[in-house]
Amino acid sequence: MIIEMRTYKTKPGKRADFLATFHTKTIPAHAEIGMKILGPFLSIEDPDVFFFMRGFPDLASREPMKAKFYEGELWKNELENTLMPMLEKYDVVLVDDPDNLVRW
C-alpha cells in the first residue's frame, strides 16, 4: 500500500471549519473512489495544524485515483473554492507500507 502522510496548516482559527467540510464531503468522496483516509489527527501544539494519511492500493493507482477526485465536479465546483482559501500550507510525504501494517 502507498500512503501519503499529509500535514495541513490552516489560516488562524480555520481548522474547525476546514475539518467540518473534510468530514462531511472530502472523506466520503475519497471513499467512493477507493482512497482510504486515516485521521484527521489534531496537533496538540498548534491549533491550526492537523495530519492525516491517504492510502492507495499501489503506486500505479495513485495518480488515476487522485485525478478522479481533483478533476471531479465536487472538487472543481465546491471543495476547491471552499477549502483552499482556508489553507496556509500543506506538505505531503509519500511512503510505502509493503507489509500493510496500517489498518484502516
Gaussian input, Z-matrix of N, CA and C with variables (Angstrom, degrees):
# hf/3-21g

backbone

0 1
 N
 C     1     B1
 C     2     B2     1     A1
 N     3     B3     2     A2     1     D1
 C     4     B4     3     A3     2     D2
 C     5     B5     4     A4     3     D3
 N     6     B6     5     A5     4     D4
 C     7     B7     6     A6     5     D5
 C     8     B8     7     A7     6     D6
 N     9     B9     8     A8     7     D7
 C    10    B10     9     A9     8     D8
 C    11    B11    10    A10     9     D9
 N    12    B12    11    A11    10    D10
 C    13    B13    12    A12    11    D11
 C    14    B14    13    A13    12    D12
 N    15    B15    14    A14    13    D13
 C    16    B16    15    A15    14    D14
 C    17    B17    16    A16    15    D15
 N    18    B18    17    A17    16    D16
 C    19    B19    18    A18    17    D17
 C    20    B20    19    A19    18    D18
 N    21    B21    20    A20    19    D19
 C    22    B22    21    A21    20    D20
 C    23    B23    22    A22    21    D21
 N    24    B24    23    A23    22    D22
 C    25    B25    24    A24    23    D23
 C    26    B26    25    A25    24    D24
 N    27    B27    26    A26    25    D25
 C    28    B28    27    A27    26    D26
 C    29    B29    28    A28    27    D27
 N    30    B30    29    A29    28    D28
 C    31    B31    30    A30    29    D29
 C    32    B32    31    A31    30    D30
 N    33    B33    32    A32    31    D31
 C    34    B34    33    A33    32    D32
 C    35    B35    34    A34    33    D33
 N    36    B36    35    A35    34    D34
 C    37    B37    36    A36    35    D35
 C    38    B38    37    A37    36    D36
 N    39    B39    38    A38    37    D37
 C    40    B40    39    A39    38    D38
 C    41    B41    40    A40    39    D39
 N    42    B42    41    A41    40    D40
 C    43    B43    42    A42    41    D41
 C    44    B44    43    A43    42    D42
 N    45    B45    44    A44    43    D43
 C    46    B46    45    A45    44    D44
 C    47    B47    46    A46    45    D45
 N    48    B48    47    A47    46    D46
 C    49    B49    48    A48    47    D47
 C    50    B50    49    A49    48    D48
 N    51    B51    50    A50    49    D49
 C    52    B52    51    A51    50    D50
 C    53    B53    52    A52    51    D51
 N    54    B54    53    A53    52    D52
 C    55    B55    54    A54    53    D53
 C    56    B56    55    A55    54    D54
 N    57    B57    56    A56    55    D55
 C    58    B58    57    A57    56    D56
 C    59    B59    58    A58    57    D57
 N    60    B60    59    A59    58    D58
 C    61    B61    60    A60    59    D59
 C    62    B62    61    A61    60    D60
 N    63    B63    62    A62    61    D61
 C    64    B64    63    A63    62    D62
 C    65    B65    64    A64    63    D63
 N    66    B66    65    A65    64    D64
 C    67    B67    66    A66    65    D65
 C    68    B68    67    A67    66    D66
 N    69    B69    68    A68    67    D67
 C    70    B70    69    A69    68    D68
 C    71    B71    70    A70    69    D69
 N    72    B72    71    A71    70    D70
 C    73    B73    72    A72    71    D71
 C    74    B74    73    A73    72    D72
 N    75    B75    74    A74    73    D73
 C    76    B76    75    A75    74    D74
 C    77    B77    76    A76    75    D75
 N    78    B78    77    A77    76    D76
 C    79    B79    78    A78    77    D77
 C    80    B80    79    A79    78    D78
 N    81    B81    80    A80    79    D79
 C    82    B82    81    A81    80    D80
 C    83    B83    82    A82    81    D81
 N    84    B84    83    A83    82    D82
 C    85    B85    84    A84    83    D83
 C    86    B86    85    A85    84    D84
 N    87    B87    86    A86    85    D85
 C    88    B88    87    A87    86    D86
 C    89    B89    88    A88    87    D87
 N    90    B90    89    A89    88    D88
 C    91    B91    90    A90    89    D89
 C    92    B92    91    A91    90    D90
 N    93    B93    92    A92    91    D91
 C    94    B94    93    A93    92    D92
 C    95    B95    94    A94    93    D93
 N    96    B96    95    A95    94    D94
 C    97    B97    96    A96    95    D95
 C    98    B98    97    A97    96    D96
 N    99    B99    98    A98    97    D97
 C   100   B100    99    A99    98    D98
 C   101   B101   100   A100    99    D99
 N   102   B102   101   A101   100   D100
 C   103   B103   102   A102   101   D101
 C   104   B104   103   A103   102   D102
 N   105   B105   104   A104   103   D103
 C   106   B106   105   A105   104   D104
 C   107   B107   106   A106   105   D105
 N   108   B108   107   A107   106   D106
 C   109   B109   108   A108   107   D107
 C   110   B110   109   A109   108   D108
 N   111   B111   110   A110   109   D109
 C   112   B112   111   A111   110   D110
 C   113   B113   112   A112   111   D111
 N   114   B114   113   A113   112   D112
 C   115   B115   114   A114   113   D113
 C   116   B116   115   A115   114   D114
 N   117   B117   116   A116   115   D115
 C   118   B118   117   A117   116   D116
 C   119   B119   118   A118   117   D117
 N   120   B120   119   A119   118   D118
 C   121   B121   120   A120   119   D119
 C   122   B122   121   A121   120   D120
 N   123   B123   122   A122   121   D121
 C   124   B124   123   A123   122   D122
 C   125   B125   124   A124   123   D123
 N   126   B126   125   A125   124   D124
 C   127   B127   126   A126   125   D125
 C   128   B128   127   A127   126   D126
 N   129   B129   128   A128   127   D127
 C   130   B130   129   A129   128   D128
 C   131   B131   130   A130   129   D129
 N   132   B132   131   A131   130   D130
 C   133   B133   132   A132   131   D131
 C   134   B134   133   A133   132   D132
 N   135   B135   134   A134   133   D133
 C   136   B136   135   A135   134   D134
 C   137   B137   136   A136   135   D135
 N   138   B138   137   A137   136   D136
 C   139   B139   138   A138   137   D137
 C   140   B140   139   A139   138   D138
 N   141   B141   140   A140   139   D139
 C   142   B142   141   A141   140   D140
 C   143   B143   142   A142   141   D141
 N   144   B144   143   A143   142   D142
 C   145   B145   144   A144   143   D143
 C   146   B146   145   A145   144   D144
 N   147   B147   146   A146   145   D145
 C   148   B148   147   A147   146   D146
 C   149   B149   148   A148   147   D147
 N   150   B150   149   A149   148   D148
 C   151   B151   150   A150   149   D149
 C   152   B152   151   A151   150   D150
 N   153   B153   152   A152   151   D151
 C   154   B154   153   A153   152   D152
 C   155   B155   154   A154   153   D153
 N   156   B156   155   A155   154   D154
 C   157   B157   156   A156   155   D155
 C   158   B158   157   A157   156   D156
 N   159   B159   158   A158   157   D157
 C   160   B160   159   A159   158   D158
 C   161   B161   160   A160   159   D159
 N   162   B162   161   A161   160   D160
 C   163   B163   162   A162   161   D161
 C   164   B164   163   A163   162   D162
 N   165   B165   164   A164   163   D163
 C   166   B166   165   A165   164   D164
 C   167   B167   166   A166   165   D165
 N   168   B168   167   A167   166   D166
 C   169   B169   168   A168   167   D167
 C   170   B170   169   A169   168   D168
 N   171   B171   170   A170   169   D169
 C   172   B172   171   A171   170   D170
 C   173   B173   172   A172   171   D171
 N   174   B174   173   A173   172   D172
 C   175   B175   174   A174   173   D173
 C   176   B176   175   A175   174   D174
 N   177   B177   176   A176   175   D175
 C   178   B178   177   A177   176   D176
 C   179   B179   178   A178   177   D177
 N   180   B180   179   A179   178   D178
 C   181   B181   180   A180   179   D179
 C   182   B182   181   A181   180   D180
 N   183   B183   182   A182   181   D181
 C   184   B184   183   A183   182   D182
 C   185   B185   184   A184   183   D183
 N   186   B186   185   A185   184   D184
 C   187   B187   186   A186   185   D185
 C   188   B188   187   A187   186   D186
 N   189   B189   188   A188   187   D187
 C   190   B190   189   A189   188   D188
 C   191   B191   190   A190   189   D189
 N   192   B192   191   A191   190   D190
 C   193   B193   192   A192   191   D191
 C   194   B194   193   A193   192   D192
 N   195   B195   194   A194   193   D193
 C   196   B196   195   A195   194   D194
 C   197   B197   196   A196   195   D195
 N   198   B198   197   A197   196   D196
 C   199   B199   198   A198   197   D197
 C   200   B200   199   A199   198   D198
 N   201   B201   200   A200   199   D199
 C   202   B202   201   A201   200   D200
 C   203   B203   202   A202   201   D201
 N   204   B204   203   A203   202   D202
 C   205   B205   204   A204   203   D203
 C   206   B206   205   A205   204   D204
 N   207   B207   206   A206   205   D205
 C   208   B208   207   A207   206   D206
 C   209   B209   208   A208   207   D207
 N   210   B210   209   A209   208   D208
 C   211   B211   210   A210   209   D209
 C   212   B212   211   A211   210   D210
 N   213   B213   212   A212   211   D211
 C   214   B214   213   A213   212   D212
 C   215   B215   214   A214   213   D213
 N   216   B216   215   A215   214   D214
 C   217   B217   216   A216   215   D215
 C   218   B218   217   A217   216   D216
 N   219   B219   218   A218   217   D217
 C   220   B220   219   A219   218   D218
 C   221   B221   220   A220   219   D219
 N   222   B222   221   A221   220   D220
 C   223   B223   222   A222   221   D221
 C   224   B224   223   A223   222   D222
 N   225   B225   224   A224   223   D223
 C   226   B226   225   A225   224   D224
 C   227   B227   226   A226   225   D225
 N   228   B228   227   A227   226   D226
 C   229   B229   228   A228   227   D227
 C   230   B230   229   A229   228   D228
 N   231   B231   230   A230   229   D229
 C   232   B232   231   A231   230   D230
 C   233   B233   232   A232   231   D231
 N   234   B234   233   A233   232   D232
 C   235   B235   234   A234   233   D233
 C   236   B236   235   A235   234   D234
 N   237   B237   236   A236   235   D235
 C   238   B238   237   A237   236   D236
 C   239   B239   238   A238   237   D237
 N   240   B240   239   A239   238   D238
 C   241   B241   240   A240   239   D239
 C   242   B242   241   A241   240   D240
 N   243   B243   242   A242   241   D241
 C   244   B244   243   A243   242   D242
 C   245   B245   244   A244   243   D243
 N   246   B246   245   A245   244   D244
 C   247   B247   246   A246   245   D245
 C   248   B248   247   A247   246   D246
 N   249   B249   248   A248   247   D247
 C   250   B250   249   A249   248   D248
 C   251   B251   250   A250   249   D249
 N   252   B252   251   A251   250   D250
 C   253   B253   252   A252   251   D251
 C   254   B254   253   A253   252   D252
 N   255   B255   254   A254   253   D253
 C   256   B256   255   A255   254   D254
 C   257   B257   256   A256   255   D255
 N   258   B258   257   A257   256   D256
 C   259   B259   258   A258   257   D257
 C   260   B260   259   A259   258   D258
 N   261   B261   260   A260   259   D259
 C   262   B262   261   A261   260   D260
 C   263   B263   262   A262   261   D261
 N   264   B264   263   A263   262   D262
 C   265   B265   264   A264   263   D263
 C   266   B266   265   A265   264   D264
 N   267   B267   266   A266   265   D265
 C   268   B268   267   A267   266   D266
 C   269   B269   268   A268   267   D267
 N   270   B270   269   A269   268   D268
 C   271   B271   270   A270   269   D269
 C   272   B272   271   A271   270   D270
 N   273   B273   272   A272   271   D271
 C   274   B274   273   A273   272   D272
 C   275   B275   274   A274   273   D273
 N   276   B276   275   A275   274   D274
 C   277   B277   276   A276   275   D275
 C   278   B278   277   A277   276   D276
 N   279   B279   278   A278   277   D277
 C   280   B280   279   A279   278   D278
 C   281   B281   280   A280   279   D279
 N   282   B282   281   A281   280   D280
 C   283   B283   282   A282   281   D281
 C   284   B284   283   A283   282   D282
 N   285   B285   284   A284   283   D283
 C   286   B286   285   A285   284   D284
 C   287   B287   286   A286   285   D285
 N   288   B288   287   A287   286   D286
 C   289   B289   288   A288   287   D287
 C   290   B290   289   A289   288   D288
 N   291   B291   290   A290   289   D289
 C   292   B292   291   A291   290   D290
 C   293   B293   292   A292   291   D291
 N   294   B294   293   A293   292   D292
 C   295   B295   294   A294   293   D293
 C   296   B296   295   A295   294   D294
 N   297   B297   296   A296   295   D295
 C   298   B298   297   A297   296   D296
 C   299   B299   298   A298   297   D297
 N   300   B300   299   A299   298   D298
 C   301   B301   300   A300   299   D299
 C   302   B302   301   A301   300   D300
 N   303   B303   302   A302   301   D301
 C   304   B304   303   A303   302   D302
 C   305   B305   304   A304   303   D303
 N   306   B306   305   A305   304   D304
 C   307   B307   306   A306   305   D305
 C   308   B308   307   A307   306   D306
 N   309   B309   308   A308   307   D307
 C   310   B310   309   A309   308   D308
 C   311   B311   310   A310   309   D309

   B1=1.4452
   B2=1.5284
   B3=1.3282
   B4=1.4584
   B5=1.5285
   B6=1.3240
   B7=1.4540
   B8=1.5186
   B9=1.3195
   B10=1.4553
   B11=1.5222
   B12=1.3198
   B13=1.4566
   B14=1.5229
   B15=1.3312
   B16=1.4595
   B17=1.5284
   B18=1.3304
   B19=1.4611
   B20=1.5206
   B21=1.3227
   B22=1.4556
   B23=1.5239
   B24=1.3147
   B25=1.4604
   B26=1.5195
   B27=1.3288
   B28=1.4559
   B29=1.5278
   B30=1.2904
   B31=1.4562
   B32=1.5258
   B33=1.3219
   B34=1.4733
   B35=1.5332
   B36=1.3308
   B37=1.4547
   B38=1.5154
   B39=1.3306
   B40=1.4680
   B41=1.5328
   B42=1.3316
   B43=1.4664
   B44=1.5273
   B45=1.3221
   B46=1.4699
   B47=1.5293
   B48=1.3211
   B49=1.4660
   B50=1.5236
   B51=1.3251
   B52=1.4610
   B53=1.5224
   B54=1.3363
   B55=1.4594
   B56=1.5206
   B57=1.3113
   B58=1.4655
   B59=1.5301
   B60=1.3189
   B61=1.4648
   B62=1.5206
   B63=1.3149
   B64=1.4644
   B65=1.5269
   B66=1.3364
   B67=1.4701
   B68=1.5273
   B69=1.3122
   B70=1.4601
   B71=1.5195
   B72=1.3286
   B73=1.4678
   B74=1.5255
   B75=1.3376
   B76=1.4603
   B77=1.5224
   B78=1.3188
   B79=1.4699
   B80=1.5265
   B81=1.3463
   B82=1.4690
   B83=1.5316
   B84=1.3242
   B85=1.4691
   B86=1.5277
   B87=1.3196
   B88=1.4631
   B89=1.5272
   B90=1.3147
   B91=1.4663
   B92=1.5273
   B93=1.3171
   B94=1.4674
   B95=1.5219
   B96=1.3115
   B97=1.4658
   B98=1.5264
   B99=1.3210
   B100=1.4650
   B101=1.5104
   B102=1.3486
   B103=1.4627
   B104=1.5147
   B105=1.3123
   B106=1.4575
   B107=1.5237
   B108=1.3194
   B109=1.4605
   B110=1.5159
   B111=1.3205
   B112=1.4550
   B113=1.5153
   B114=1.3021
   B115=1.4539
   B116=1.5031
   B117=1.2847
   B118=1.4572
   B119=1.5220
   B120=1.3147
   B121=1.4566
   B122=1.5298
   B123=1.3157
   B124=1.4613
   B125=1.5198
   B126=1.3209
   B127=1.4548
   B128=1.5272
   B129=1.3065
   B130=1.4590
   B131=1.5220
   B132=1.3227
   B133=1.4642
   B134=1.5182
   B135=1.3406
   B136=1.4643
   B137=1.5239
   B138=1.3220
   B139=1.4649
   B140=1.5283
   B141=1.3213
   B142=1.4591
   B143=1.5289
   B144=1.3275
   B145=1.4654
   B146=1.5279
   B147=1.3406
   B148=1.4617
   B149=1.5195
   B150=1.3188
   B151=1.4530
   B152=1.5182
   B153=1.3227
   B154=1.4563
   B155=1.5164
   B156=1.3250
   B157=1.4520
   B158=1.5247
   B159=1.3253
   B160=1.4622
   B161=1.5173
   B162=1.3255
   B163=1.4588
   B164=1.5174
   B165=1.3211
   B166=1.4607
   B167=1.5261
   B168=1.3248
   B169=1.4680
   B170=1.5274
   B171=1.3453
   B172=1.4614
   B173=1.5234
   B174=1.3174
   B175=1.4594
   B176=1.5285
   B177=1.3290
   B178=1.4655
   B179=1.5226
   B180=1.3119
   B181=1.4679
   B182=1.5263
   B183=1.3309
   B184=1.4578
   B185=1.5219
   B186=1.3006
   B187=1.4735
   B188=1.5258
   B189=1.3374
   B190=1.4662
   B191=1.5324
   B192=1.3140
   B193=1.4611
   B194=1.5265
   B195=1.3323
   B196=1.4648
   B197=1.5277
   B198=1.3242
   B199=1.4674
   B200=1.5247
   B201=1.3119
   B202=1.4684
   B203=1.5286
   B204=1.3326
   B205=1.4586
   B206=1.5261
   B207=1.3402
   B208=1.4599
   B209=1.5261
   B210=1.3093
   B211=1.4622
   B212=1.5261
   B213=1.3244
   B214=1.4572
   B215=1.5211
   B216=1.3158
   B217=1.4629
   B218=1.5287
   B219=1.3318
   B220=1.4583
   B221=1.5264
   B222=1.3380
   B223=1.4670
   B224=1.5243
   B225=1.3099
   B226=1.4687
   B227=1.5270
   B228=1.3257
   B229=1.4645
   B230=1.5167
   B231=1.3444
   B232=1.4525
   B233=1.5294
   B234=1.3134
   B235=1.4618
   B236=1.5192
   B237=1.3042
   B238=1.4696
   B239=1.5279
   B240=1.3178
   B241=1.4681
   B242=1.5207
   B243=1.3165
   B244=1.4600
   B245=1.5200
   B246=1.3333
   B247=1.4644
   B248=1.5227
   B249=1.3036
   B250=1.4643
   B251=1.5285
   B252=1.3312
   B253=1.4719
   B254=1.5296
   B255=1.3259
   B256=1.4646
   B257=1.5274
   B258=1.3280
   B259=1.4607
   B260=1.5163
   B261=1.3149
   B262=1.4608
   B263=1.5229
   B264=1.3467
   B265=1.4673
   B266=1.5164
   B267=1.3389
   B268=1.4582
   B269=1.5150
   B270=1.3251
   B271=1.4625
   B272=1.5253
   B273=1.3235
   B274=1.4600
   B275=1.5185
   B276=1.3277
   B277=1.4606
   B278=1.5213
   B279=1.3151
   B280=1.4560
   B281=1.5203
   B282=1.3391
   B283=1.4591
   B284=1.5223
   B285=1.3167
   B286=1.4542
   B287=1.5251
   B288=1.3056
   B289=1.4588
   B290=1.5336
   B291=1.3410
   B292=1.4686
   B293=1.5266
   B294=1.3245
   B295=1.4594
   B296=1.5263
   B297=1.3427
   B298=1.4617
   B299=1.5262
   B300=1.3287
   B301=1.4587
   B302=1.5235
   B303=1.3403
   B304=1.4615
   B305=1.5269
   B306=1.3128
   B307=1.4672
   B308=1.5179
   B309=1.2848
   B310=1.4661
   B311=1.4803
   A1=108.77
   A2=115.84
   A3=122.39
   A4=107.33
   A5=116.14
   A6=120.92
   A7=110.19
   A8=114.86
   A9=121.26
   A10=107.19
   A11=116.64
   A12=122.44
   A13=104.79
   A14=117.27
   A15=121.55
   A16=110.72
   A17=116.16
   A18=123.85
   A19=107.91
   A20=116.33
   A21=121.59
   A22=109.73
   A23=115.86
   A24=122.12
   A25=106.75
   A26=115.09
   A27=119.38
   A28=109.97
   A29=115.49
   A30=119.93
   A31=107.83
   A32=117.56
   A33=120.36
   A34=113.32
   A35=114.21
   A36=121.29
   A37=116.06
   A38=118.74
   A39=121.73
   A40=114.03
   A41=117.92
   A42=119.48
   A43=111.78
   A44=118.87
   A45=121.57
   A46=111.15
   A47=117.22
   A48=120.57
   A49=110.69
   A50=115.88
   A51=120.82
   A52=109.99
   A53=116.46
   A54=120.81
   A55=113.15
   A56=118.17
   A57=119.83
   A58=110.04
   A59=116.39
   A60=120.51
   A61=111.10
   A62=117.19
   A63=122.04
   A64=110.08
   A65=116.84
   A66=121.44
   A67=112.19
   A68=117.60
   A69=120.00
   A70=114.25
   A71=117.78
   A72=119.19
   A73=113.95
   A74=116.92
   A75=119.53
   A76=112.09
   A77=117.04
   A78=119.92
   A79=111.30
   A80=119.87
   A81=118.50
   A82=113.71
   A83=117.30
   A84=120.15
   A85=110.91
   A86=116.66
   A87=119.94
   A88=110.54
   A89=116.83
   A90=120.95
   A91=111.12
   A92=117.50
   A93=121.03
   A94=111.56
   A95=116.55
   A96=121.93
   A97=111.03
   A98=116.88
   A99=120.90
   A100=113.91
   A101=116.58
   A102=119.88
   A103=108.45
   A104=115.55
   A105=121.52
   A106=109.29
   A107=116.28
   A108=121.01
   A109=108.63
   A110=115.00
   A111=122.33
   A112=106.58
   A113=116.25
   A114=121.74
   A115=108.85
   A116=117.67
   A117=128.27
   A118=112.54
   A119=113.74
   A120=123.43
   A121=106.52
   A122=116.67
   A123=121.29
   A124=111.00
   A125=115.99
   A126=120.84
   A127=109.14
   A128=115.84
   A129=121.70
   A130=109.67
   A131=116.76
   A132=122.21
   A133=113.90
   A134=117.50
   A135=120.75
   A136=108.51
   A137=118.48
   A138=121.09
   A139=114.62
   A140=117.07
   A141=120.87
   A142=112.49
   A143=117.95
   A144=121.72
   A145=109.99
   A146=114.32
   A147=120.49
   A148=109.29
   A149=114.90
   A150=123.22
   A151=108.82
   A152=116.36
   A153=120.22
   A154=108.73
   A155=115.22
   A156=121.74
   A157=107.93
   A158=115.23
   A159=121.09
   A160=106.88
   A161=116.46
   A162=121.22
   A163=114.05
   A164=113.56
   A165=123.39
   A166=108.06
   A167=117.57
   A168=119.25
   A169=113.67
   A170=116.35
   A171=121.30
   A172=108.66
   A173=116.11
   A174=120.68
   A175=112.01
   A176=117.00
   A177=120.22
   A178=112.64
   A179=118.08
   A180=120.77
   A181=113.07
   A182=117.25
   A183=120.24
   A184=112.94
   A185=118.21
   A186=120.80
   A187=112.33
   A188=119.98
   A189=118.45
   A190=113.33
   A191=117.60
   A192=120.42
   A193=110.56
   A194=116.68
   A195=119.90
   A196=110.33
   A197=116.76
   A198=120.77
   A199=110.55
   A200=116.78
   A201=119.82
   A202=110.61
   A203=117.03
   A204=120.30
   A205=111.26
   A206=117.10
   A207=120.82
   A208=114.09
   A209=117.58
   A210=120.72
   A211=111.31
   A212=116.75
   A213=121.45
   A214=112.84
   A215=114.65
   A216=121.98
   A217=112.27
   A218=118.17
   A219=120.59
   A220=111.04
   A221=116.67
   A222=119.44
   A223=110.64
   A224=116.77
   A225=120.75
   A226=113.01
   A227=117.53
   A228=120.47
   A229=114.37
   A230=117.38
   A231=117.74
   A232=113.45
   A233=117.29
   A234=119.79
   A235=113.73
   A236=117.77
   A237=119.70
   A238=110.72
   A239=116.13
   A240=120.64
   A241=113.07
   A242=117.13
   A243=121.18
   A244=111.52
   A245=116.62
   A246=120.69
   A247=114.49
   A248=117.91
   A249=119.89
   A250=113.24
   A251=120.33
   A252=118.93
   A253=113.92
   A254=117.62
   A255=120.35
   A256=112.56
   A257=117.05
   A258=120.97
   A259=112.47
   A260=114.63
   A261=120.77
   A262=109.12
   A263=115.64
   A264=120.44
   A265=109.00
   A266=114.51
   A267=120.19
   A268=108.80
   A269=114.35
   A270=121.33
   A271=108.58
   A272=115.08
   A273=121.20
   A274=108.70
   A275=115.78
   A276=121.94
   A277=106.54
   A278=116.76
   A279=122.54
   A280=109.52
   A281=116.60
   A282=121.16
   A283=109.68
   A284=114.99
   A285=122.30
   A286=108.50
   A287=116.67
   A288=123.22
   A289=106.94
   A290=117.00
   A291=120.51
   A292=113.96
   A293=117.42
   A294=120.15
   A295=112.26
   A296=116.18
   A297=122.02
   A298=111.98
   A299=115.22
   A300=120.79
   A301=112.65
   A302=116.71
   A303=120.27
   A304=107.73
   A305=116.00
   A306=121.96
   A307=108.59
   A308=115.85
   A309=121.36
   A310=109.04
   D1=140.49
   D2=176.80
   D3=-102.72
   D4=133.99
   D5=-176.35
   D6=-127.55
   D7=133.42
   D8=169.37
   D9=-94.22
   D10=122.66
   D11=173.92
   D12=-93.78
   D13=110.91
   D14=-170.59
   D15=-112.53
   D16=133.12
   D17=176.18
   D18=-119.24
   D19=124.63
   D20=-179.57
   D21=-118.82
   D22=135.48
   D23=172.14
   D24=-118.90
   D25=116.33
   D26=178.84
   D27=-85.83
   D28=165.54
   D29=171.10
   D30=-64.27
   D31=153.91
   D32=-174.74
   D33=-49.51
   D34=127.07
   D35=176.35
   D36=78.55
   D37=5.87
   D38=-175.10
   D39=-101.26
   D40=-3.65
   D41=-175.40
   D42=-58.47
   D43=-47.44
   D44=-177.85
   D45=-61.97
   D46=-41.39
   D47=178.36
   D48=-64.03
   D49=-45.59
   D50=179.07
   D51=-58.73
   D52=-48.03
   D53=-176.33
   D54=-68.16
   D55=-28.57
   D56=176.51
   D57=-61.27
   D58=-45.84
   D59=177.56
   D60=-71.17
   D61=-38.03
   D62=178.29
   D63=-56.59
   D64=-46.73
   D65=-178.81
   D66=-68.04
   D67=-43.32
   D68=-172.35
   D69=-84.47
   D70=-26.61
   D71=-174.46
   D72=-122.59
   D73=-46.17
   D74=-174.12
   D75=-69.72
   D76=-49.63
   D77=-178.41
   D78=-60.57
   D79=-48.60
   D80=177.74
   D81=-60.53
   D82=-37.35
   D83=179.13
   D84=-65.36
   D85=-39.53
   D86=176.46
   D87=-64.01
   D88=-42.93
   D89=-178.97
   D90=-61.18
   D91=-38.86
   D92=178.71
   D93=-60.46
   D94=-32.98
   D95=-178.88
   D96=-83.31
   D97=-20.79
   D98=-178.71
   D99=105.06
   D100=5.56
   D101=175.53
   D102=-83.55
   D103=137.78
   D104=178.91
   D105=-96.33
   D106=142.02
   D107=174.45
   D108=-125.60
   D109=129.52
   D110=174.22
   D111=-116.03
   D112=119.42
   D113=-176.15
   D114=121.37
   D115=-167.92
   D116=12.32
   D117=-81.04
   D118=157.43
   D119=175.07
   D120=-115.38
   D121=127.94
   D122=-175.34
   D123=-91.14
   D124=133.89
   D125=175.56
   D126=-66.18
   D127=134.09
   D128=174.71
   D129=-80.83
   D130=-28.99
   D131=-174.41
   D132=-85.91
   D133=-24.33
   D134=-176.47
   D135=-136.54
   D136=115.27
   D137=-176.38
   D138=-69.61
   D139=-2.25
   D140=179.62
   D141=-111.27
   D142=8.66
   D143=-176.25
   D144=-118.05
   D145=141.89
   D146=169.70
   D147=-146.07
   D148=164.81
   D149=-176.15
   D150=-129.85
   D151=150.70
   D152=168.13
   D153=-156.94
   D154=164.46
   D155=176.69
   D156=-115.42
   D157=139.38
   D158=177.11
   D159=-122.06
   D160=123.06
   D161=-173.06
   D162=-110.02
   D163=148.27
   D164=179.08
   D165=-130.96
   D166=147.78
   D167=-179.32
   D168=-57.66
   D169=-37.93
   D170=-179.28
   D171=-162.35
   D172=171.99
   D173=-176.94
   D174=-63.82
   D175=-37.00
   D176=-178.56
   D177=-64.51
   D178=-29.25
   D179=-178.46
   D180=-85.88
   D181=-13.45
   D182=-173.51
   D183=-61.33
   D184=-55.12
   D185=-176.56
   D186=-63.31
   D187=-46.11
   D188=178.22
   D189=-62.38
   D190=-36.72
   D191=179.33
   D192=-69.28
   D193=-42.38
   D194=176.74
   D195=-61.96
   D196=-42.61
   D197=-179.86
   D198=-61.40
   D199=-40.20
   D200=179.65
   D201=-60.81
   D202=-38.18
   D203=178.48
   D204=-73.61
   D205=-54.28
   D206=-172.62
   D207=-74.03
   D208=-18.15
   D209=175.86
   D210=-98.03
   D211=-0.71
   D212=-178.52
   D213=-79.11
   D214=163.70
   D215=-177.67
   D216=-61.92
   D217=-40.90
   D218=-177.68
   D219=-59.98
   D220=-47.39
   D221=179.77
   D222=-66.38
   D223=-51.93
   D224=-173.54
   D225=-66.72
   D226=-36.87
   D227=-174.09
   D228=-95.28
   D229=-14.58
   D230=-175.88
   D231=-139.70
   D232=-60.77
   D233=-169.31
   D234=-66.37
   D235=-39.77
   D236=-179.36
   D237=-59.01
   D238=-44.72
   D239=-178.54
   D240=-75.68
   D241=-21.60
   D242=179.57
   D243=-88.62
   D244=-47.38
   D245=-171.72
   D246=-85.64
   D247=-42.65
   D248=-174.12
   D249=-60.16
   D250=-38.48
   D251=177.41
   D252=-65.25
   D253=-18.13
   D254=179.23
   D255=-85.09
   D256=-13.68
   D257=-176.43
   D258=-89.36
   D259=137.76
   D260=171.11
   D261=-90.44
   D262=-43.75
   D263=176.90
   D264=-165.70
   D265=164.78
   D266=172.30
   D267=-149.42
   D268=153.58
   D269=178.93
   D270=-131.23
   D271=146.89
   D272=179.53
   D273=-131.13
   D274=130.13
   D275=172.70
   D276=-118.80
   D277=126.21
   D278=-179.15
   D279=-93.95
   D280=125.23
   D281=-179.37
   D282=-130.56
   D283=161.10
   D284=177.63
   D285=-107.51
   D286=139.55
   D287=175.08
   D288=-118.74
   D289=71.14
   D290=-171.57
   D291=-62.80
   D292=-25.22
   D293=-179.61
   D294=-98.18
   D295=8.18
   D296=-179.32
   D297=50.31
   D298=51.79
   D299=-179.76
   D300=-76.49
   D301=-27.86
   D302=179.56
   D303=-75.81
   D304=128.04
   D305=178.69
   D306=-108.18
   D307=120.35
   D308=-176.00
   D309=-85.10

